[in-house]
Amino acid sequence: MRKLANTILRRLILLLAAGLVIVCFSFLQSQIHAASEAPKVDLNPDNVGPRAIEELTSKTIARDYANSWKTMAEALDKNRVDLLDGYFTGFAKDKLTQLIAQ
């Protein structure tokens, strides 16, 4: 009887450990997936200036802004300055280059 109880207890512990591993793996997968997506950008150009911004321009600004954040995160993560070339210039690029070089 005692041997049966020990066997059941061992299997229960293994089952709980396997469940914990699955939960941890799922959490890590969701974090990796979230990091690979561009951030959502909402542009509200209602009070920008004397005339309205065209829809294509508005979409392009939002897309490029989101992509710049994604590119910056990837450049910092991989220590690759060349990834900054598409979206960063001047002071911002210099500061990010210094940060990556550290």
OpenMM code with the backbone's topology and positions (N, CA, C; nanometers):
from openmm import Vec3, app, unit

residues = "MET ARG LYS LEU ALA ASN THR ILE LEU ARG ARG LEU ILE LEU LEU LEU ALA ALA GLY LEU VAL ILE VAL CYS PHE SER PHE LEU GLN SER GLN ILE HIS ALA ALA SER GLU ALA PRO LYS VAL ASP LEU ASN PRO ASP ASN VAL GLY PRO ARG ALA ILE GLU GLU LEU THR SER LYS THR ILE ALA ARG ASP TYR ALA ASN SER TRP LYS THR MET ALA GLU ALA LEU ASP LYS ASN ARG VAL ASP LEU LEU ASP GLY TYR PHE THR GLY PHE ALA LYS ASP LYS LEU THR GLN LEU ILE ALA GLN".split()
positions = [
    Vec3(0.0824, -0.1184, 0.0000),
    Vec3(0.0000, 0.0000, 0.0000),
    Vec3(0.0879, 0.1264, 0.0000),
    Vec3(0.1930, 0.1235, 0.0807),
    Vec3(0.2835, 0.2375, 0.0912),
    Vec3(0.3582, 0.2583, -0.0418),
    Vec3(0.3935, 0.1492, -0.1072),
    Vec3(0.4639, 0.1563, -0.2349),
    Vec3(0.3746, 0.2205, -0.3411),
    Vec3(0.2473, 0.1879, -0.3412),
    Vec3(0.1511, 0.2452, -0.4352),
    Vec3(0.1367, 0.3955, -0.4109),
    Vec3(0.1320, 0.4359, -0.2854),
    Vec3(0.1202, 0.5778, -0.2514),
    Vec3(0.2436, 0.6550, -0.2977),
    Vec3(0.3618, 0.5974, -0.2808),
    Vec3(0.4856, 0.6621, -0.3262),
    Vec3(0.4882, 0.6765, -0.4781),
    Vec3(0.4423, 0.5745, -0.5484),
    Vec3(0.4372, 0.5784, -0.6946),
    Vec3(0.3419, 0.6880, -0.7414),
    Vec3(0.2271, 0.6953, -0.6798),
    Vec3(0.1286, 0.7984, -0.7165),
    Vec3(0.1848, 0.9371, -0.6877),
    Vec3(0.2509, 0.9534, -0.5749),
    Vec3(0.3102, 1.0818, -0.5382),
    Vec3(0.4183, 1.1231, -0.6374),
    Vec3(0.5042, 1.0299, -0.6766),
    Vec3(0.6087, 1.0594, -0.7756),
    Vec3(0.5483, 1.1022, -0.9087),
    Vec3(0.4465, 1.0314, -0.9532),
    Vec3(0.3818, 1.0665, -1.0805),
    Vec3(0.3147, 1.2033, -1.0725),
    Vec3(0.2560, 1.2332, -0.9595),
    Vec3(0.1921, 1.3629, -0.9409),
    Vec3(0.2957, 1.4751, -0.9450),
    Vec3(0.4094, 1.4533, -0.8811),
    Vec3(0.5169, 1.5532, -0.8823),
    Vec3(0.5709, 1.5716, -1.0238),
    Vec3(0.5898, 1.4623, -1.0970),
    Vec3(0.6365, 1.4720, -1.2362),
    Vec3(0.5354, 1.5458, -1.3231),
    Vec3(0.4092, 1.5191, -1.3022),
    Vec3(0.3034, 1.5855, -1.3784),
    Vec3(0.3022, 1.7354, -1.3492),
    Vec3(0.3153, 1.7724, -1.2236),
    Vec3(0.3201, 1.9139, -1.1868),
    Vec3(0.4442, 1.9820, -1.2446),
    Vec3(0.5575, 1.9140, -1.2420),
    Vec3(0.6807, 1.9700, -1.2984),
    Vec3(0.6667, 1.9907, -1.4493),
    Vec3(0.6080, 1.8927, -1.5166),
    Vec3(0.5864, 1.9058, -1.6613),
    Vec3(0.4922, 2.0221, -1.6908),
    Vec3(0.3893, 2.0362, -1.6113),
    Vec3(0.2962, 2.1479, -1.6288),
    Vec3(0.3646, 2.2819, -1.6093),
    Vec3(0.4517, 2.2903, -1.5105),
    Vec3(0.5255, 2.4133, -1.4849),
    Vec3(0.6180, 2.4474, -1.6017),
    Vec3(0.6834, 2.3474, -1.6570),
    Vec3(0.7706, 2.3692, -1.7728),
    Vec3(0.6889, 2.4207, -1.8912),
    Vec3(0.5729, 2.3641, -1.9137),
    Vec3(0.4870, 2.4077, -2.0247),
    Vec3(0.4424, 2.5517, -2.0048),
    Vec3(0.4038, 2.5874, -1.8840),
    Vec3(0.3608, 2.7247, -1.8556),
    Vec3(0.4761, 2.8225, -1.8778),
    Vec3(0.5946, 2.7885, -1.8297),
    Vec3(0.7113, 2.8754, -1.8488),
    Vec3(0.7452, 2.8911, -1.9964),
    Vec3(0.7414, 2.7833, -2.0706),
    Vec3(0.7700, 2.7884, -2.2137),
    Vec3(0.6676, 2.8755, -2.2859),
    Vec3(0.5410, 2.8610, -2.2513),
    Vec3(0.4360, 2.9422, -2.3133),
    Vec3(0.4576, 3.0901, -2.2847),
    Vec3(0.4941, 3.1218, -2.1620),
    Vec3(0.5201, 3.2607, -2.1254),
    Vec3(0.6363, 3.3171, -2.2068),
    Vec3(0.7448, 3.2423, -2.2183),
    Vec3(0.8603, 3.2890, -2.2947),
    Vec3(0.8262, 3.3074, -2.4420),
    Vec3(0.7484, 3.2161, -2.4970),
    Vec3(0.7066, 3.2284, -2.6368),
    Vec3(0.6259, 3.3554, -2.6581),
    Vec3(0.5354, 3.3854, -2.5661),
    Vec3(0.4532, 3.5059, -2.5807),
    Vec3(0.5393, 3.6311, -2.5711),
    Vec3(0.6421, 3.6301, -2.4862),
    Vec3(0.7313, 3.7447, -2.4740),
    Vec3(0.8142, 3.7631, -2.6010),
    Vec3(0.8613, 3.6548, -2.6576),
    Vec3(0.9390, 3.6621, -2.7816),
    Vec3(0.8515, 3.7129, -2.8948),
    Vec3(0.7298, 3.6625, -2.9032),
    Vec3(0.6377, 3.7054, -3.0082),
    Vec3(0.6039, 3.8529, -2.9925),
    Vec3(0.5806, 3.8977, -2.8707),
    Vec3(0.5467, 4.0377, -2.8466),
    Vec3(0.6629, 4.1289, -2.8826),
    Vec3(0.7838, 4.0853, -2.8564),
    Vec3(0.9012, 4.1665, -2.8864),
    Vec3(0.9252, 4.1787, -3.0358),
    Vec3(0.8828, 4.0821, -3.1137),
    Vec3(0.9070, 4.0850, -3.2571),
    Vec3(0.8045, 4.1680, -3.3329),
    Vec3(0.6971, 4.2076, -3.2691),
    Vec3(0.5953, 4.2878, -3.3351),
    Vec3(0.6288, 4.4358, -3.3221),
    Vec3(0.5940, 4.5121, -3.4261),
    Vec3(0.6122, 4.6566, -3.4191),
    Vec3(0.5076, 4.7146, -3.3243),
    Vec3(0.5441, 4.8199, -3.2518),
    Vec3(0.4461, 4.8799, -3.1615),
    Vec3(0.3317, 4.9432, -3.2393),
    Vec3(0.2154, 4.9488, -3.1779),
    Vec3(0.0988, 5.0102, -3.2415),
    Vec3(0.1109, 5.1610, -3.2260),
    Vec3(0.0947, 5.2334, -3.3354),
    Vec3(0.1075, 5.3786, -3.3347),
    Vec3(-0.0227, 5.4396, -3.3840),
    Vec3(-0.0769, 5.5312, -3.3046),
    Vec3(-0.1956, 5.6065, -3.3452),
    Vec3(-0.1539, 5.7514, -3.3653),
    Vec3(-0.1698, 5.8006, -3.4876),
    Vec3(-0.1328, 5.9372, -3.5204),
    Vec3(-0.2600, 6.0203, -3.5303),
    Vec3(-0.2658, 6.1290, -3.4540),
    Vec3(-0.3807, 6.2182, -3.4581),
    Vec3(-0.3341, 6.3543, -3.5090),
    Vec3(-0.3439, 6.3778, -3.6404),
    Vec3(-0.2917, 6.5012, -3.6987),
    Vec3(-0.3939, 6.6150, -3.7043),
    Vec3(-0.4987, 6.6105, -3.6229),
    Vec3(-0.6062, 6.7097, -3.6316),
    Vec3(-0.5579, 6.8529, -3.6098),
    Vec3(-0.4659, 6.8749, -3.5192),
    Vec3(-0.4216, 7.0106, -3.4858),
    Vec3(-0.2777, 7.0369, -3.5286),
    Vec3(-0.2384, 6.9801, -3.6409),
    Vec3(-0.0992, 6.9899, -3.6827),
    Vec3(-0.0665, 7.1241, -3.7465),
    Vec3(-0.1484, 7.1726, -3.8349),
    Vec3(-0.1126, 7.2957, -3.9037),
    Vec3(-0.2264, 7.3517, -3.9861),
    Vec3(-0.1901, 7.4363, -4.0800),
    Vec3(-0.2931, 7.5056, -4.1583),
    Vec3(-0.3710, 7.4157, -4.2546),
    Vec3(-0.3167, 7.3005, -4.2862),
    Vec3(-0.3904, 7.2108, -4.3763),
    Vec3(-0.3790, 7.0672, -4.3269),
    Vec3(-0.4685, 6.9850, -4.3739),
    Vec3(-0.4749, 6.8452, -4.3287),
    Vec3(-0.3608, 6.7636, -4.3892),
    Vec3(-0.3179, 6.6629, -4.3159),
    Vec3(-0.2177, 6.5689, -4.3664),
    Vec3(-0.2891, 6.4646, -4.4510),
    Vec3(-0.2300, 6.4322, -4.5646),
    Vec3(-0.2901, 6.3305, -4.6505),
    Vec3(-0.2861, 6.1946, -4.5816),
    Vec3(-0.3813, 6.1098, -4.6161),
    Vec3(-0.3931, 5.9788, -4.5519),
    Vec3(-0.2677, 5.8944, -4.5722),
    Vec3(-0.2125, 5.8947, -4.6931),
    Vec3(-0.0922, 5.8161, -4.7209),
    Vec3(0.0260, 5.8641, -4.6354),
    Vec3(0.0401, 5.9954, -4.6226),
    Vec3(0.1470, 6.0514, -4.5395),
    Vec3(0.1295, 6.0097, -4.3942),
    Vec3(0.0082, 6.0159, -4.3461),
    Vec3(-0.0219, 5.9766, -4.2082),
    Vec3(0.0129, 5.8301, -4.1835),
    Vec3(-0.0233, 5.7441, -4.2771),
    Vec3(0.0074, 5.6011, -4.2636),
    Vec3(0.1579, 5.5762, -4.2687),
    Vec3(0.2272, 5.6483, -4.3561),
    Vec3(0.3715, 5.6312, -4.3701),
    Vec3(0.4451, 5.6754, -4.2437),
    Vec3(0.4028, 5.7871, -4.1860),
    Vec3(0.4657, 5.8352, -4.0625),
    Vec3(0.4479, 5.7331, -3.9510),
    Vec3(0.3267, 5.6836, -3.9344),
    Vec3(0.2991, 5.5852, -3.8286),
    Vec3(0.3792, 5.4569, -3.8507),
    Vec3(0.3851, 5.4108, -3.9757),
    Vec3(0.4599, 5.2882, -4.0074),
    Vec3(0.6082, 5.3049, -3.9787),
    Vec3(0.6652, 5.4162, -4.0259),
    Vec3(0.8086, 5.4390, -4.0060),
    Vec3(0.8432, 5.4589, -3.8587),
    Vec3(0.7567, 5.5255, -3.7845),
    Vec3(0.7806, 5.5459, -3.6418),
    Vec3(0.7821, 5.4114, -3.5688),
    Vec3(0.6842, 5.3275, -3.5982),
    Vec3(0.6789, 5.1948, -3.5352),
    Vec3(0.8003, 5.1110, -3.5749),
    Vec3(0.8365, 5.1156, -3.7019),
    Vec3(0.9526, 5.0385, -3.7482),
    Vec3(1.0832, 5.0884, -3.6870),
    Vec3(1.0915, 5.2185, -3.6608),
    Vec3(1.2141, 5.2704, -3.5992),
    Vec3(1.2317, 5.2159, -3.4581),
    Vec3(1.1226, 5.2033, -3.3832),
    Vec3(1.1314, 5.1453, -3.2487),
    Vec3(1.1719, 4.9983, -3.2551),
    Vec3(1.1141, 4.9270, -3.3496),
    Vec3(1.1473, 4.7849, -3.3656),
    Vec3(1.2940, 4.7689, -3.4059),
    Vec3(1.3394, 4.8530, -3.4986),
    Vec3(1.4774, 4.8486, -3.5448),
    Vec3(1.5744, 4.8830, -3.4322),
    Vec3(1.5401, 4.9843, -3.3524),
    Vec3(1.6260, 5.0222, -3.2405),
    Vec3(1.6382, 4.9076, -3.1399),
    Vec3(1.5267, 4.8440, -3.1088),
    Vec3(1.5297, 4.7319, -3.0140),
    Vec3(1.6154, 4.6178, -3.0676),
    Vec3(1.6017, 4.5891, -3.1960),
    Vec3(1.6801, 4.4809, -3.2565),
    Vec3(1.8292, 4.5156, -3.2592),
    Vec3(1.8618, 4.6411, -3.2924),
    Vec3(2.0022, 4.6836, -3.2958),
    Vec3(2.0658, 4.6744, -3.1578),
    Vec3(1.9919, 4.7153, -3.0554),
    Vec3(2.0441, 4.7073, -2.9185),
    Vec3(2.0568, 4.5627, -2.8728),
    Vec3(1.9602, 4.4810, -2.9109),
    Vec3(1.9613, 4.3406, -2.8701),
    Vec3(2.0755, 4.2633, -2.9351),
    Vec3(2.1030, 4.2934, -3.0625),
    Vec3(2.2041, 4.2186, -3.1380),
    Vec3(2.3389, 4.2903, -3.1456),
    Vec3(2.3486, 4.4092, -3.0823),
    Vec3(2.4719, 4.4893, -3.0874),
    Vec3(2.5163, 4.5151, -3.2310),
    Vec3(2.4210, 4.5591, -3.3140),
    Vec3(2.4495, 4.5845, -3.4557),
    Vec3(2.4148, 4.7290, -3.4908),
    Vec3(2.5164, 4.8100, -3.5112),
    Vec3(2.4977, 4.9506, -3.5455),
    Vec3(2.4378, 4.9657, -3.6849),
    Vec3(2.4693, 4.8751, -3.7756),
    Vec3(2.4218, 4.8861, -3.9136),
    Vec3(2.2695, 4.8833, -3.9242),
    Vec3(2.2013, 4.8279, -3.8266),
    Vec3(2.0553, 4.8242, -3.8312),
    Vec3(1.9936, 4.9624, -3.8108),
    Vec3(2.0708, 5.0558, -3.7583),
    Vec3(2.0190, 5.1900, -3.7322),
    Vec3(2.0128, 5.2758, -3.8578),
    Vec3(2.0824, 5.2368, -3.9641),
    Vec3(2.0972, 5.3211, -4.0825),
    Vec3(1.9655, 5.3633, -4.1465),
    Vec3(1.8658, 5.2792, -4.1459),
    Vec3(1.7417, 5.3108, -4.2156),
    Vec3(1.6558, 5.4168, -4.1501),
    Vec3(1.6622, 5.4302, -4.0182),
    Vec3(1.5685, 5.5183, -3.9487),
    Vec3(1.6332, 5.6235, -3.8597),
    Vec3(1.7642, 5.6191, -3.8389),
    Vec3(1.8267, 5.7113, -3.7449),
    Vec3(1.9404, 5.7881, -3.8103),
    Vec3(1.9494, 5.9180, -3.7763),
    Vec3(2.0574, 6.0040, -3.8242),
    Vec3(2.0973, 6.0984, -3.7113),
    Vec3(2.2067, 6.1687, -3.7330),
    Vec3(2.2468, 6.2757, -3.6428),
    Vec3(2.2687, 6.2328, -3.4994),
    Vec3(2.2210, 6.3189, -3.4069),
    Vec3(2.2414, 6.3003, -3.2634),
    Vec3(2.1853, 6.1666, -3.2147),
    Vec3(2.0663, 6.1307, -3.2606),
    Vec3(2.0039, 6.0052, -3.2159),
    Vec3(2.0886, 5.8847, -3.2560),
    Vec3(2.1365, 5.8851, -3.3798),
    Vec3(2.2190, 5.7730, -3.4258),
    Vec3(2.3519, 5.7689, -3.3502),
    Vec3(2.4111, 5.8862, -3.3257),
    Vec3(2.5372, 5.8908, -3.2506),
    Vec3(2.5203, 5.8336, -3.1101),
    Vec3(2.4144, 5.8731, -3.0416),
    Vec3(2.3903, 5.8241, -2.9055),
    Vec3(2.3646, 5.6735, -2.9042),
    Vec3(2.2844, 5.6255, -2.9978),
    Vec3(2.2567, 5.4817, -3.0039),
    Vec3(2.3824, 5.4029, -3.0396),
    Vec3(2.4650, 5.4587, -3.1283),
    Vec3(2.5908, 5.3931, -3.1645),
    Vec3(2.6821, 5.3818, -3.0426),
    Vec3(2.6892, 5.4880, -2.9627),
    Vec3(2.7697, 5.4838, -2.8398),
    Vec3(2.7149, 5.3803, -2.7424),
    Vec3(2.5838, 5.3746, -2.7315),
    Vec3(2.5214, 5.2791, -2.6401),
    Vec3(2.5513, 5.1352, -2.6814),
    Vec3(2.5464, 5.1089, -2.8111),
    Vec3(2.5745, 4.9739, -2.8615),
    Vec3(2.7222, 4.9391, -2.8424),
    Vec3(2.8092, 5.0376, -2.8574),
    Vec3(2.9537, 5.0133, -2.8453),
    Vec3(2.9968, 4.9807, -2.7023),
    Vec3(2.9163, 5.0170, -2.6046),
    Vec3(2.9537, 4.9937, -2.4637),
    Vec3(2.9552, 4.8488, -2.4283),
] * unit.nanometer
topology = app.Topology()
chain = topology.addChain("A")
for resn in residues:
    res = topology.addResidue(resn, chain)
    for name in ("N", "CA", "C"):
        topology.addAtom(name, app.Element.getBySymbol(name[0]), res)
